[in-house]
Amino acid sequence: MQKLFVLAAVVLFVPLALGVTPRFTGPELINDNGTPIDVGYYGAPTMYDWNQDSTKDLILGQYDSGKIRLYLNQGPDTAPAFNGYTFFQSGGVDVTLPYG
Ligand SMILES: [Ca+2]
């Protein structure tokens, strides 16, 4: 917690001390083929190059079912583009983690 406070103080006050006004933008939704991705409550996203093609893919846990979605990135890392997802599977069965 103390480290987080120090980091926040540095991020906020160093630019002010240098005469730079920090600018923040609002959150951005990540789209899947033009539609915002929605997994309900407590989505757990991470980016990882799953298929080893040198672009980071979106791996997204979803609270409601405990399943894990894989969105393969079809764009560059600077402008990721997704077109559908598959669920992680093992032995032909969707992997399900404890949830709830
Ligand atoms: Ca990839």
Backbone and ligand atoms as CSV (ligand in chain L), in Angstrom:
chain,resi,resn,atom,element,x,y,z
A,1,MET,N,N,0.833,-1.194,0.000
A,1,MET,CA,C,0.000,0.000,0.000
A,1,MET,C,C,0.872,1.251,0.000
A,2,GLN,N,N,1.955,1.219,0.806
A,2,GLN,CA,C,2.849,2.360,0.901
A,2,GLN,C,C,3.541,2.609,-0.446
A,3,LYS,N,N,3.929,1.524,-1.129
A,3,LYS,CA,C,4.574,1.665,-2.429
A,3,LYS,C,C,3.599,2.264,-3.436
A,4,LEU,N,N,2.323,1.855,-3.365
A,4,LEU,CA,C,1.314,2.384,-4.271
A,4,LEU,C,C,1.132,3.880,-4.054
A,5,PHE,N,N,1.144,4.305,-2.814
A,5,PHE,CA,C,1.003,5.726,-2.505
A,5,PHE,C,C,2.194,6.511,-3.051
A,6,VAL,N,N,3.386,5.994,-2.868
A,6,VAL,CA,C,4.583,6.673,-3.365
A,6,VAL,C,C,4.536,6.754,-4.880
A,7,LEU,N,N,4.151,5.674,-5.528
A,7,LEU,CA,C,4.055,5.659,-6.986
A,7,LEU,C,C,3.018,6.682,-7.460
A,8,ALA,N,N,1.860,6.725,-6.809
A,8,ALA,CA,C,0.819,7.686,-7.188
A,8,ALA,C,C,1.324,9.115,-6.991
A,9,ALA,N,N,2.040,9.350,-5.906
A,9,ALA,CA,C,2.563,10.684,-5.641
A,9,ALA,C,C,3.567,11.095,-6.708
A,10,VAL,N,N,4.429,10.184,-7.104
A,10,VAL,CA,C,5.423,10.490,-8.138
A,10,VAL,C,C,4.731,10.776,-9.461
A,11,VAL,N,N,3.782,9.935,-9.816
A,11,VAL,CA,C,3.080,10.099,-11.093
A,11,VAL,C,C,2.317,11.415,-11.132
A,12,LEU,N,N,1.731,11.807,-10.018
A,12,LEU,CA,C,0.911,13.017,-9.993
A,12,LEU,C,C,1.722,14.287,-9.771
A,13,PHE,N,N,2.698,14.248,-8.902
A,13,PHE,CA,C,3.346,15.483,-8.493
A,13,PHE,C,C,4.608,15.830,-9.280
A,14,VAL,N,N,5.295,14.872,-9.808
A,14,VAL,CA,C,6.476,15.187,-10.613
A,14,VAL,C,C,6.088,16.009,-11.843
A,15,PRO,N,N,5.047,15.604,-12.597
A,15,PRO,CA,C,4.656,16.447,-13.732
A,15,PRO,C,C,4.254,17.852,-13.306
A,16,LEU,N,N,3.582,17.974,-12.159
A,16,LEU,CA,C,3.193,19.303,-11.678
A,16,LEU,C,C,4.428,20.127,-11.331
A,17,ALA,N,N,5.413,19.498,-10.697
A,17,ALA,CA,C,6.641,20.201,-10.338
A,17,ALA,C,C,7.397,20.657,-11.579
A,18,LEU,N,N,7.268,19.924,-12.661
A,18,LEU,CA,C,7.936,20.277,-13.916
A,18,LEU,C,C,7.103,21.232,-14.757
A,19,GLY,N,N,5.930,21.596,-14.267
A,19,GLY,CA,C,5.074,22.516,-14.991
A,19,GLY,C,C,4.250,21.857,-16.082
A,20,VAL,N,N,4.169,20.547,-16.026
A,20,VAL,CA,C,3.381,19.814,-17.015
A,20,VAL,C,C,2.040,19.451,-16.388
A,21,THR,N,N,0.985,19.729,-17.072
A,21,THR,CA,C,-0.341,19.386,-16.571
A,21,THR,C,C,-0.673,17.959,-16.996
A,22,PRO,N,N,-0.864,17.066,-16.010
A,22,PRO,CA,C,-1.214,15.694,-16.388
A,22,PRO,C,C,-2.594,15.653,-17.037
A,23,ARG,N,N,-2.735,14.805,-18.008
A,23,ARG,CA,C,-4.021,14.640,-18.689
A,23,ARG,C,C,-4.428,13.176,-18.600
A,24,PHE,N,N,-5.650,12.969,-18.249
A,24,PHE,CA,C,-6.181,11.621,-18.140
A,24,PHE,C,C,-7.353,11.486,-19.095
A,25,THR,N,N,-7.500,10.323,-19.631
A,25,THR,CA,C,-8.657,10.062,-20.477
A,25,THR,C,C,-9.500,8.999,-19.805
A,26,GLY,N,N,-10.719,8.882,-20.232
A,26,GLY,CA,C,-11.611,7.900,-19.635
A,26,GLY,C,C,-11.248,6.487,-20.061
A,27,PRO,N,N,-11.903,5.528,-19.460
A,27,PRO,CA,C,-11.642,4.140,-19.851
A,27,PRO,C,C,-12.109,3.888,-21.283
A,28,GLU,N,N,-11.513,2.919,-21.911
A,28,GLU,CA,C,-11.912,2.543,-23.266
A,28,GLU,C,C,-12.397,1.099,-23.265
A,29,LEU,N,N,-13.473,0.857,-23.976
A,29,LEU,CA,C,-13.966,-0.504,-24.123
A,29,LEU,C,C,-13.161,-1.213,-25.202
A,30,ILE,N,N,-12.941,-2.481,-25.008
A,30,ILE,CA,C,-12.273,-3.291,-26.024
A,30,ILE,C,C,-13.357,-3.970,-26.840
A,31,ASN,N,N,-13.246,-3.843,-28.146
A,31,ASN,CA,C,-14.267,-4.383,-29.036
A,31,ASN,C,C,-13.861,-5.720,-29.629
A,32,ASP,N,N,-14.873,-6.508,-29.887
A,32,ASP,CA,C,-14.728,-7.752,-30.638
A,32,ASP,C,C,-15.561,-7.577,-31.897
A,33,ASN,N,N,-14.886,-7.376,-33.017
A,33,ASN,CA,C,-15.553,-7.163,-34.292
A,33,ASN,C,C,-16.584,-6.028,-34.200
A,34,GLY,N,N,-16.214,-4.941,-33.523
A,34,GLY,CA,C,-17.056,-3.753,-33.434
A,34,GLY,C,C,-18.026,-3.723,-32.270
A,35,THR,N,N,-18.106,-4.792,-31.503
A,35,THR,CA,C,-19.018,-4.848,-30.363
A,35,THR,C,C,-18.204,-4.924,-29.079
A,36,PRO,N,N,-18.529,-4.065,-28.082
A,36,PRO,CA,C,-17.775,-4.124,-26.832
A,36,PRO,C,C,-17.830,-5.516,-26.191
A,37,ILE,N,N,-16.693,-5.977,-25.735
A,37,ILE,CA,C,-16.624,-7.278,-25.058
A,37,ILE,C,C,-17.232,-7.136,-23.669
A,38,ASP,N,N,-18.121,-8.052,-23.332
A,38,ASP,CA,C,-18.791,-8.025,-22.034
A,38,ASP,C,C,-18.872,-9.451,-21.501
A,39,VAL,N,N,-18.205,-9.700,-20.384
A,39,VAL,CA,C,-18.275,-11.028,-19.766
A,39,VAL,C,C,-19.059,-10.962,-18.456
A,40,GLY,N,N,-19.808,-9.904,-18.264
A,40,GLY,CA,C,-20.558,-9.784,-17.019
A,40,GLY,C,C,-19.662,-9.232,-15.933
A,41,TYR,N,N,-19.808,-9.775,-14.745
A,41,TYR,CA,C,-19.058,-9.270,-13.601
A,41,TYR,C,C,-17.628,-9.805,-13.559
A,42,TYR,N,N,-16.741,-8.987,-13.076
A,42,TYR,CA,C,-15.386,-9.387,-12.685
A,42,TYR,C,C,-14.610,-10.098,-13.796
A,43,GLY,N,N,-14.631,-9.539,-14.971
A,43,GLY,CA,C,-13.790,-10.076,-16.033
A,43,GLY,C,C,-12.338,-9.986,-15.607
A,44,ALA,N,N,-11.552,-10.961,-15.973
A,44,ALA,CA,C,-10.138,-10.991,-15.586
A,44,ALA,C,C,-9.285,-11.069,-16.847
A,45,PRO,N,N,-8.951,-9.902,-17.445
A,45,PRO,CA,C,-8.203,-9.924,-18.705
A,45,PRO,C,C,-6.696,-9.958,-18.500
A,46,THR,N,N,-6.034,-10.558,-19.456
A,46,THR,CA,C,-4.588,-10.469,-19.553
A,46,THR,C,C,-4.211,-10.593,-21.030
A,47,MET,N,N,-3.076,-10.035,-21.374
A,47,MET,CA,C,-2.601,-10.096,-22.755
A,47,MET,C,C,-1.385,-11.022,-22.798
A,48,TYR,N,N,-1.399,-11.940,-23.751
A,48,TYR,CA,C,-0.308,-12.908,-23.880
A,48,TYR,C,C,-0.320,-13.431,-25.312
A,49,ASP,N,N,0.847,-13.613,-25.874
A,49,ASP,CA,C,0.938,-14.125,-27.244
A,49,ASP,C,C,0.704,-15.636,-27.230
A,50,TRP,N,N,-0.541,-16.023,-27.223
A,50,TRP,CA,C,-0.923,-17.431,-27.078
A,50,TRP,C,C,-0.474,-18.279,-28.266
A,51,ASN,N,N,-0.645,-17.759,-29.487
A,51,ASN,CA,C,-0.349,-18.559,-30.678
A,51,ASN,C,C,1.040,-18.266,-31.259
A,52,GLN,N,N,1.857,-17.536,-30.496
A,52,GLN,CA,C,3.257,-17.304,-30.861
A,52,GLN,C,C,3.427,-16.671,-32.244
A,53,ASP,N,N,2.559,-15.701,-32.575
A,53,ASP,CA,C,2.706,-14.997,-33.852
A,53,ASP,C,C,3.232,-13.574,-33.642
A,54,SER,N,N,3.760,-13.298,-32.473
A,54,SER,CA,C,4.374,-12.018,-32.106
A,54,SER,C,C,3.380,-10.893,-31.881
A,55,THR,N,N,2.090,-11.201,-31.739
A,55,THR,CA,C,1.114,-10.190,-31.314
A,55,THR,C,C,0.400,-10.732,-30.080
A,56,LYS,N,N,0.123,-9.838,-29.165
A,56,LYS,CA,C,-0.496,-10.261,-27.911
A,56,LYS,C,C,-1.983,-10.513,-28.100
A,57,ASP,N,N,-2.432,-11.651,-27.602
A,57,ASP,CA,C,-3.834,-12.048,-27.663
A,57,ASP,C,C,-4.489,-11.734,-26.321
A,58,LEU,N,N,-5.808,-11.691,-26.331
A,58,LEU,CA,C,-6.557,-11.379,-25.110
A,58,LEU,C,C,-7.069,-12.676,-24.502
A,59,ILE,N,N,-6.691,-12.904,-23.275
A,59,ILE,CA,C,-7.182,-14.051,-22.514
A,59,ILE,C,C,-8.043,-13.477,-21.405
A,60,LEU,N,N,-9.289,-13.930,-21.337
A,60,LEU,CA,C,-10.266,-13.259,-20.489
A,60,LEU,C,C,-11.074,-14.264,-19.683
A,61,GLY,N,N,-10.845,-14.267,-18.381
A,61,GLY,CA,C,-11.648,-15.110,-17.501
A,61,GLY,C,C,-12.985,-14.465,-17.272
A,62,GLN,N,N,-13.997,-15.298,-17.133
A,62,GLN,CA,C,-15.336,-14.743,-16.870
A,62,GLN,C,C,-15.893,-15.366,-15.603
A,63,TYR,N,N,-16.463,-14.528,-14.787
A,63,TYR,CA,C,-16.919,-14.899,-13.460
A,63,TYR,C,C,-18.130,-15.825,-13.503
A,64,ASP,N,N,-19.047,-15.547,-14.408
A,64,ASP,CA,C,-20.339,-16.233,-14.387
A,64,ASP,C,C,-20.247,-17.747,-14.580
A,65,SER,N,N,-19.292,-18.211,-15.371
A,65,SER,CA,C,-19.239,-19.645,-15.637
A,65,SER,C,C,-17.890,-20.267,-15.293
A,66,GLY,N,N,-16.916,-19.427,-14.993
A,66,GLY,CA,C,-15.575,-19.923,-14.709
A,66,GLY,C,C,-14.805,-20.320,-15.952
A,67,LYS,N,N,-15.369,-20.027,-17.122
A,67,LYS,CA,C,-14.676,-20.371,-18.361
A,67,LYS,C,C,-13.679,-19.277,-18.729
A,68,ILE,N,N,-12.769,-19.613,-19.648
A,68,ILE,CA,C,-11.725,-18.680,-20.074
A,68,ILE,C,C,-11.825,-18.491,-21.576
A,69,ARG,N,N,-12.006,-17.243,-21.977
A,69,ARG,CA,C,-12.101,-16.922,-23.395
A,69,ARG,C,C,-10.722,-16.592,-23.955
A,70,LEU,N,N,-10.507,-16.974,-25.205
A,70,LEU,CA,C,-9.283,-16.636,-25.932
A,70,LEU,C,C,-9.678,-15.866,-27.187
A,71,TYR,N,N,-9.250,-14.620,-27.248
A,71,TYR,CA,C,-9.434,-13.786,-28.436
A,71,TYR,C,C,-8.075,-13.655,-29.109
A,72,LEU,N,N,-7.924,-14.219,-30.308
A,72,LEU,CA,C,-6.664,-14.088,-31.034
A,72,LEU,C,C,-6.611,-12.718,-31.689
A,73,ASN,N,N,-5.505,-12.042,-31.481
A,73,ASN,CA,C,-5.320,-10.696,-32.020
A,73,ASN,C,C,-5.026,-10.770,-33.512
A,74,GLN,N,N,-5.805,-10.035,-34.288
A,74,GLN,CA,C,-5.608,-10.009,-35.734
A,74,GLN,C,C,-4.994,-8.699,-36.202
A,75,GLY,N,N,-4.657,-7.837,-35.240
A,75,GLY,CA,C,-4.035,-6.559,-35.569
A,75,GLY,C,C,-2.688,-6.459,-34.887
A,76,PRO,N,N,-2.048,-5.302,-35.001
A,76,PRO,CA,C,-0.790,-5.097,-34.272
A,76,PRO,C,C,-1.074,-4.855,-32.786
A,77,ASP,N,N,-0.058,-4.967,-31.969
A,77,ASP,CA,C,-0.249,-4.728,-30.534
A,77,ASP,C,C,-0.691,-3.293,-30.256
A,78,THR,N,N,-0.325,-2.356,-31.131
A,78,THR,CA,C,-0.710,-0.956,-30.922
A,78,THR,C,C,-2.177,-0.698,-31.258
A,79,ALA,N,N,-2.805,-1.576,-32.007
A,79,ALA,CA,C,-4.224,-1.452,-32.350
A,79,ALA,C,C,-4.818,-2.856,-32.482
A,80,PRO,N,N,-4.944,-3.538,-31.349
A,80,PRO,CA,C,-5.417,-4.927,-31.422
A,80,PRO,C,C,-6.817,-5.019,-32.028
A,81,ALA,N,N,-7.054,-6.080,-32.772
A,81,ALA,CA,C,-8.359,-6.326,-33.392
A,81,ALA,C,C,-8.746,-7.774,-33.134
A,82,PHE,N,N,-9.981,-7.956,-32.715
A,82,PHE,CA,C,-10.446,-9.299,-32.386
A,82,PHE,C,C,-11.691,-9.625,-33.198
A,83,ASN,N,N,-11.851,-10.890,-33.508
A,83,ASN,CA,C,-13.007,-11.334,-34.291
A,83,ASN,C,C,-13.470,-12.674,-33.741
A,84,GLY,N,N,-14.146,-12.613,-32.614
A,84,GLY,CA,C,-14.659,-13.823,-31.998
A,84,GLY,C,C,-13.667,-14.444,-31.026
A,85,TYR,N,N,-14.159,-15.428,-30.309
A,85,TYR,CA,C,-13.323,-16.092,-29.312
A,85,TYR,C,C,-13.632,-17.576,-29.277
A,86,THR,N,N,-12.738,-18.293,-28.635
A,86,THR,CA,C,-12.985,-19.698,-28.325
A,86,THR,C,C,-12.746,-19.858,-26.834
A,87,PHE,N,N,-13.350,-20.875,-26.253
A,87,PHE,CA,C,-13.071,-21.175,-24.857
A,87,PHE,C,C,-11.861,-22.094,-24.778
A,88,PHE,N,N,-11.055,-21.902,-23.746
A,88,PHE,CA,C,-9.964,-22.838,-23.496
A,88,PHE,C,C,-10.576,-24.215,-23.286
A,89,GLN,N,N,-9.933,-25.206,-23.888
A,89,GLN,CA,C,-10.416,-26.574,-23.737
A,89,GLN,C,C,-9.272,-27.510,-23.351
A,90,SER,N,N,-9.650,-28.586,-22.737
A,90,SER,CA,C,-8.720,-29.667,-22.430
A,90,SER,C,C,-9.439,-30.966,-22.739
A,91,GLY,N,N,-8.880,-31.768,-23.624
A,91,GLY,CA,C,-9.510,-33.031,-23.994
A,91,GLY,C,C,-10.870,-32.826,-24.648
A,92,GLY,N,N,-11.060,-31.689,-25.352
A,92,GLY,CA,C,-12.325,-31.435,-26.034
A,92,GLY,C,C,-13.410,-30.881,-25.136
A,93,VAL,N,N,-13.071,-30.586,-23.889
A,93,VAL,CA,C,-14.051,-30.068,-22.929
A,93,VAL,C,C,-13.597,-28.690,-22.460
A,94,ASP,N,N,-14.553,-27.752,-22.367
A,94,ASP,CA,C,-14.223,-26.417,-21.884
A,94,ASP,C,C,-13.619,-26.487,-20.488
A,95,VAL,N,N,-12.507,-25.771,-20.315
A,95,VAL,CA,C,-11.886,-25.687,-19.000
A,95,VAL,C,C,-12.749,-24.768,-18.131
A,96,THR,N,N,-13.065,-25.200,-16.942
A,96,THR,CA,C,-13.862,-24.416,-16.008
A,96,THR,C,C,-13.129,-24.324,-14.674
A,97,LEU,N,N,-12.950,-23.090,-14.229
A,97,LEU,CA,C,-12.294,-22.853,-12.943
A,97,LEU,C,C,-13.336,-22.539,-11.883
A,98,PRO,N,N,-12.999,-22.741,-10.622
A,98,PRO,CA,C,-13.953,-22.394,-9.559
A,98,PRO,C,C,-14.353,-20.922,-9.666
A,99,TYR,N,N,-15.584,-20.632,-9.449
A,99,TYR,CA,C,-16.084,-19.257,-9.532
A,99,TYR,C,C,-17.215,-19.093,-8.509
A,100,GLY,N,N,-17.599,-17.850,-8.352
A,100,GLY,CA,C,-18.744,-17.560,-7.487
A,100,GLY,C,C,-18.335,-17.119,-6.116
L,1,CA,CA,CA,-0.755,-13.905,-30.910
